[in-house]
């Protein structure tokens, strides 16, 4: 059975493996590559549009530098995230 999660930006449902998991601890957002970190986890589509919009999200906002880093990593190693 495939586990589905929703993107916090576009609300599209997809398999966990097709989404980027992030966690929020003490108002700090971090990437969770292994999908096991403590904290409130949330998922975002691996699309430039959703990553860019995440930088402006009210609840789960990330720093613009982090958004740019994620996008750069997605272009160079698309299967790593």
Secondary structure, 3 states (H helix, E strand, C coil): CCCEEEECCCCCEEEHHHEEEEEEECCEEEECCCCCCCCEEEEEECCHHHHHHHCCCCCCCCCHHHHHHHHHHHHHCCCCC
